[in-house]
């Protein structure tokens, strides 16, 4: 495809296309290596809006000391508005946000590689940059978990990035597509097994045993595994030193487990495929953003309906086996996450060239997504965790969501300030300095790209 065609897909070097002869990615303003194209609005807008949803999803983890079911992080001991907001979170946020994050992470990997390619950075250097970048993301994730938040996801994305980059990044679309379908297929088998196990428990175990399973880990004293809920274990331990040790232990288990669960790698691969064809950036794509958004969000919501109805008390008979429905919700969450990416991408494409100030502000957050993600923990952890002010045991879902919105708005304000100064976020600047700044300086990188 000629480089002068603005709507051409952006290829990456593959095993079928040697790096030395790979086609140059399209650039609207220049086709000369070393001159970077303007940064597209849609992916950054998607990342900025994603961070609002991440704040809403993560803040509930800090609500410790509440009666919390095994199948969700939302307490059930709040008032009416808390219940309504919890159900909205289950339907439209939980299990959808980290697939969206993984999809956009994969999308950004391809954007990163191709932006260096168009600047004339050698393919071997790009490989080194990606490799070092993911090692340092793994280190960032460890530090994030140890110091603040055991639910860190950076480590899992860094680990998945290391494995997938080595195995598939330079392979053809066909190889990436087949691998993604295999991973999703394997997880679908796990979903079927989980549903079968839940059905067996519901049919074969006596009600007393089912109630024991349903109460496990709720924090209400009924659990067979003690009175600690997930939130209590993550953020309800007083004393920073003990909490730090628990966070490190949980992260060391959860990080490889998240990758081995297959959905994060699958979503990263889907992000690669989308980015290779500039799916979020080019209008008139063969796969329509609007259709993907509608179908993806519909499937995601449908998959979340059973736990939402259980949380409302509409399906009490299913509560003892709600754990068996969680993998189905997670699989549907992949569709929901991609649906959100398509929705935000469609908005960005529609606003391209005429974005109002509010949209530019959200995109500024997206350009500093790593810093803004870490900022959430910097505020949430000391404010809500037991080792800090302990507010998480005294507020409900509504107040927690309000705090999440306030922190996101703070990140918007800070991102706009940095944008006006032409500065990266502090985490992005540190990551660049640790991994690839010398390559970008050699290629003449502009102030805040990549």
C-alpha positions in Angstrom: 0.0 0.0 0.0 1.5 3.4 -0.9 2.8 5.3 2.0 1.0 8.4 0.7 -2.4 6.8 1.2 -3.8 8.1 4.5 -6.2 5.2 5.0 -3.7 2.5 4.5 -3.2 -0.1 7.2 0.0 0.3 9.2 2.0 -2.9 8.8 4.6 -4.3 11.1 7.7 -6.3 10.0 6.7 -10.0 10.1 8.4 -13.3 9.4 6.9 -13.1 6.0 8.1 -9.6 5.5 11.8 -9.2 6.5 12.4 -6.2 8.6 14.8 -4.8 6.1 12.2 -4.7 3.4 9.1 -4.0 5.5 6.8 -1.4 4.0 6.9 2.1 5.6 3.8 2.9 7.6 1.6 5.6 6.3 2.1 9.1 7.6 -0.2 11.9 6.7 2.4 14.6 6.9 5.6 12.9 5.9 7.0 9.8 4.4 10.6 10.5 5.4 12.1 8.3 8.1 12.9 10.4 11.1 9.8 12.6 10.8 7.0 11.4 13.1 3.4 11.6 12.0 1.0 13.5 14.2 -0.4 11.4 17.1 -3.9 10.0 16.5 -6.6 11.2 18.8 -8.8 8.0 19.0 -6.4 5.7 20.9 -5.5 8.4 23.4 -9.1 9.3 23.9 -9.9 5.6 24.5 -7.1 5.3 27.1 -8.2 8.5 28.9 -11.8 7.3 29.2 -10.6 3.8 30.1 -8.9 5.3 33.2 -12.2 6.6 34.5 -13.6 3.1 34.3 -10.5 1.6 35.9 -10.8 4.1 38.8 -14.4 3.0 39.3 -13.5 -0.7 39.1 -10.5 -0.5 41.4 -11.9 1.7 44.1 -14.4 -1.0 45.2 -11.4 -3.3 46.1 -10.6 -0.8 48.8 -14.0 -1.2 50.5 -12.8 -3.6 53.3 -14.7 -4.8 56.4 -18.0 -5.1 54.5 -20.2 -8.1 53.7 -18.9 -8.8 50.2 -19.9 -11.9 48.1 -17.3 -14.2 46.6 -18.3 -13.3 43.0 -17.7 -9.5 43.2 -15.8 -6.7 44.9 -19.0 -4.8 45.6 -20.4 -4.9 49.2 -24.0 -5.9 49.7 -24.5 -4.1 53.0 -25.1 -0.6 51.6 -28.2 1.4 51.0 -30.3 1.6 47.8 -28.1 3.9 45.9 -25.1 1.7 46.8 -26.9 -1.3 45.4 -27.9 0.4 42.2 -24.3 1.6 41.6 -22.9 -1.8 42.4 -25.2 -3.4 39.8 -24.2 -0.8 37.2 -20.5 -1.6 38.0 -21.1 -5.3 37.6 -23.0 -4.8 34.3 -20.8 -2.2 32.6 -17.4 -2.0 34.4 -16.2 -5.1 36.2 -14.6 -7.8 34.0 -14.6 -5.4 31.0 -12.0 -2.9 32.0 -8.9 -5.1 32.1 -9.7 -6.7 28.7 -10.0 -3.1 27.4 -6.7 -2.2 29.1 -5.0 -5.3 27.6 -6.5 -4.5 24.1 -5.2 -0.9 24.3 -1.9 -2.1 25.7 -1.4 -4.3 22.6 -2.6 -1.5 20.4 0.0 0.7 21.9 2.8 -1.8 21.4 2.3 -1.7 17.6 1.9 2.1 17.6 5.2 2.3 19.6 7.0 0.0 17.2 5.7 1.6 14.0 6.4 5.1 15.3 10.0 4.2 15.7 10.1 2.4 12.3 8.9 5.6 10.5 11.6 7.6 12.3 14.2 5.3 10.9 15.0 3.3 14.1 16.5 0.0 13.1 14.4 -3.2 13.7 17.0 -4.7 16.0 16.8 -1.5 18.1 13.0 -1.7 18.2 13.2 -5.3 19.4 15.5 -4.2 22.2 13.3 -1.3 23.1 10.2 -3.5 23.4 12.1 -6.1 25.4 13.5 -3.6 27.9 10.2 -1.8 28.1 8.3 -4.9 29.2 11.0 -5.9 31.7 10.7 -2.5 33.3 6.9 -2.6 33.2 7.2 -5.8 35.2 9.5 -4.0 37.7 7.0 -1.1 37.8 4.2 -3.5 38.6 6.2 -5.1 41.4 6.9 -1.7 43.0 3.3 -0.7 42.5 2.0 -3.8 44.3 4.6 -3.7 47.1 4.1 -0.1 47.9 0.4 0.5 47.2 -1.9 -2.0 45.4 -1.8 -5.8 45.3 -4.3 -5.7 42.4 -1.6 -4.2 40.1 -2.0 -5.2 36.4 1.2 -3.7 35.0 3.2 -6.8 36.0 0.9 -9.1 34.1 1.0 -6.9 31.0 4.8 -6.7 31.2 5.1 -10.5 31.6 2.6 -11.1 28.7 4.4 -8.5 26.6 7.8 -10.3 27.1 6.3 -13.7 26.1 4.2 -12.5 23.2 6.9 -10.1 21.7 9.4 -13.0 21.6 7.0 -15.4 20.1 4.7 -13.5 17.8 5.2 -9.8 17.4 7.0 -10.1 14.1 4.7 -12.8 12.8 2.0 -12.4 10.2 -1.6 -11.4 10.9 -2.7 -14.9 10.3 -0.4 -16.4 12.9 -1.5 -13.7 15.5 -5.2 -14.3 14.6 -5.0 -18.1 14.9 -3.2 -17.8 18.3 -5.8 -15.4 19.6 -8.6 -17.7 18.6 -6.8 -20.7 20.2 -6.4 -18.8 23.5 -10.0 -17.7 23.5 -11.1 -21.3 22.6 -9.1 -22.7 25.5 -10.7 -20.3 27.9 -14.1 -21.2 26.5 -13.4 -24.8 27.5 -12.6 -23.6 31.0 -15.9 -21.7 31.0 -17.8 -24.9 30.1 -16.0 -26.9 32.8 -16.8 -24.2 35.4 -20.5 -24.2 34.4 -20.6 -28.0 34.6 -19.0 -27.9 38.1 -21.4 -25.3 39.3 -24.3 -27.4 38.0 -23.0 -30.4 39.8 -22.6 -28.5 43.0 -26.2 -27.2 42.7 -27.6 -30.6 42.0 -25.6 -32.9 44.2 -24.5 -31.0 47.3 -26.9 -30.4 50.2 -28.1 -26.9 50.9 -25.8 -26.6 54.0 -22.7 -27.3 51.9 -23.9 -24.9 49.2 -24.4 -22.2 51.8 -20.9 -22.8 53.1 -19.4 -22.3 49.7 -21.5 -19.2 49.0 -20.5 -17.6 52.3 -16.8 -18.3 51.9 -14.7 -15.2 52.0 -17.6 -12.8 52.4 -16.3 -11.3 55.6 -19.6 -12.0 57.4 -18.5 -14.8 59.6 -20.2 -17.5 57.5 -17.3 -18.4 55.4 -15.6 -21.8 55.6 -12.3 -20.2 54.7 -12.4 -17.5 57.4 -13.9 -14.1 57.7 -11.5 -12.3 55.3 -13.0 -11.1 52.0 -10.8 -10.3 49.0 -10.9 -6.6 50.0 -10.0 -7.4 53.6 -7.0 -9.4 52.4 -5.9 -6.7 50.0 -6.5 -3.6 52.0 -7.9 -4.5 55.4 -4.6 -5.4 57.2 -3.5 -2.8 59.7 0.2 -2.0 59.8 2.0 -1.1 56.6 4.8 -3.6 56.9 2.5 -6.6 57.2 0.3 -5.3 54.4 3.4 -4.9 52.2 4.4 -8.5 52.7 0.9 -9.7 51.9 0.7 -7.5 48.8 4.0 -8.9 47.5 2.9 -12.5 48.1 -0.4 -11.9 46.3 1.3 -10.2 43.4 3.8 -12.9 42.9 1.0 -15.4 42.6 -1.5 -13.3 40.7 0.8 -11.9 38.0 1.7 -15.3 36.3 -1.8 -16.6 37.1 -3.3 -13.7 35.1 -1.1 -14.4 32.1 -1.8 -18.2 32.3 -5.6 -17.5 32.5 -5.1 -16.6 28.7 -7.6 -13.7 28.4 -4.9 -11.0 28.9 -2.6 -12.4 26.2 -5.6 -12.9 23.9 -6.8 -9.3 24.3 -3.2 -8.1 23.6 -3.1 -10.0 20.4 -6.5 -8.6 19.4 -5.0 -5.1 20.0 -2.1 -6.0 17.8 -4.4 -6.9 14.9 -6.4 -3.8 15.3 -3.3 -1.5 15.5 -1.7 -3.1 12.4 -4.7 -1.9 10.4 -5.2 1.4 12.4 -8.7 0.3 13.3 -9.2 3.1 15.9 -7.6 5.8 13.7 -8.9 5.4 10.2 -12.6 6.0 9.2 -14.2 3.5 6.9 -12.5 0.4 8.2 -13.7 -2.9 6.9 -14.8 -3.8 10.4 -17.1 -1.0 11.5 -16.4 0.5 14.9 -20.1 1.2 15.6 -21.2 -2.4 14.9 -18.3 -3.8 17.1 -19.2 -1.4 19.9 -22.9 -2.4 19.8 -22.3 -6.1 19.6 -19.4 -6.1 22.1 -21.2 -4.1 24.7 -24.4 -6.1 24.3 -22.5 -9.4 24.8 -20.6 -8.1 27.7 -23.8 -6.9 29.4 -25.6 -10.2 28.7 -22.7 -12.1 30.3 -22.7 -9.9 33.4 -26.5 -10.2 33.8 -26.5 -13.3 36.0 -24.1 -12.0 38.7 -26.0 -8.6 38.6 -29.3 -10.3 39.2 -27.8 -12.4 42.0 -26.5 -9.2 43.5 -29.9 -7.7 43.3 -31.4 -10.7 45.1 -33.5 -11.7 42.1 -31.8 -15.1 41.6 -31.0 -16.2 45.2 -31.0 -19.9 44.1 -27.9 -19.2 42.0 -25.9 -17.5 44.7 -24.3 -20.7 46.0 -22.9 -21.4 42.5 -22.2 -17.8 41.5 -18.5 -18.7 41.5 -19.2 -21.0 38.5 -20.6 -18.1 36.5 -17.5 -15.9 36.9 -15.5 -17.3 34.0 -18.5 -16.8 31.7 -18.6 -13.2 32.9 -14.9 -12.8 32.2 -15.2 -14.2 28.7 -18.1 -11.9 27.9 -16.0 -9.1 29.4 -13.5 -9.6 26.4 -16.4 -8.7 24.1 -17.3 -5.8 26.4 -13.8 -4.5 26.5 -13.3 -4.6 22.7 -16.8 -2.9 22.5 -15.6 -0.1 24.7 -12.5 0.3 22.6 -14.6 0.5 19.4 -17.0 3.0 21.1 -14.2 5.3 22.2 -12.4 4.9 18.9 -15.6 5.8 16.9 -15.9 8.9 19.1 -12.3 9.8 18.4 -12.6 9.3 14.7 -15.8 11.4 14.6 -14.1 14.2 16.5 -10.8 14.1 14.5 -9.7 17.5 13.4 -12.3 19.4 15.5 -12.0 18.1 19.0 -13.2 20.4 21.8 -11.2 21.3 24.8 -12.8 18.5 27.0 -11.9 15.8 24.5 -8.3 17.1 24.2 -8.1 17.0 28.0 -9.2 13.4 28.1 -6.7 12.5 25.4 -4.0 14.2 27.4 -4.8 11.7 30.2 -4.5 8.9 27.6 -1.1 10.1 26.6 0.0 9.7 30.2 -2.0 6.6 31.1 0.8 5.0 33.1 1.2 8.0 35.4 -2.6 8.5 35.8 -3.1 4.8 36.5 -0.4 5.0 39.3 -1.9 8.2 40.6 -5.1 6.4 41.4 -3.3 4.1 43.8 -1.3 7.0 45.3 -4.6 8.5 46.4 -6.8 5.4 47.0 -4.3 3.4 49.1 -3.5 5.8 51.9 -7.0 7.2 52.0 -9.0 3.9 52.1 -6.7 1.1 53.2 -6.5 0.0 56.9 -2.8 1.0 57.2 -3.7 4.6 56.1 -6.8 6.6 57.1 -9.0 3.5 56.8 -11.9 5.2 55.1 -12.7 2.1 53.1 -14.4 0.5 56.1 -16.7 3.5 56.7 -18.0 4.3 53.2 -20.2 2.5 50.7 -20.2 2.1 46.9 -21.7 5.6 46.2 -19.0 7.4 48.1 -16.3 5.2 46.7 -17.4 6.0 43.1 -17.5 9.7 43.9 -13.9 9.4 45.1 -13.0 7.5 41.9 -14.5 10.3 39.8 -12.7 13.0 41.8 -9.3 11.3 41.4 -9.9 10.9 37.6 -10.8 14.6 37.3 -7.6 15.4 39.2 -5.7 13.3 36.7 -7.4 15.3 33.9 -6.3 18.6 35.4 -2.7 17.4 35.9 -2.5 16.0 32.4 -3.7 19.2 30.9 -1.0 21.1 32.9 1.7 18.7 31.5 0.2 19.0 28.0 0.5 22.8 28.0 4.2 22.4 29.1 4.8 19.8 26.4 5.9 17.3 29.1 5.4 13.6 29.5 3.9 12.1 32.7 6.5 11.3 35.3 6.1 7.6 35.0 6.3 7.8 31.2 9.4 9.9 31.4 11.1 7.5 33.8 10.2 4.5 31.7 11.6 6.1 28.6 14.8 7.1 30.4 15.3 3.6 31.7 14.6 1.8 28.4 14.8 3.6 25.1 15.6 7.3 25.3 18.9 7.0 23.5 17.3 5.4 20.5 14.6 8.1 20.3 17.2 10.9 20.6 19.1 9.3 17.7 15.9 9.3 15.6 14.9 12.8 16.5 11.9 12.1 18.6 9.4 15.0 19.2 8.8 16.2 22.8 5.8 14.0 23.9 5.3 11.3 21.3 5.4 7.6 22.0 
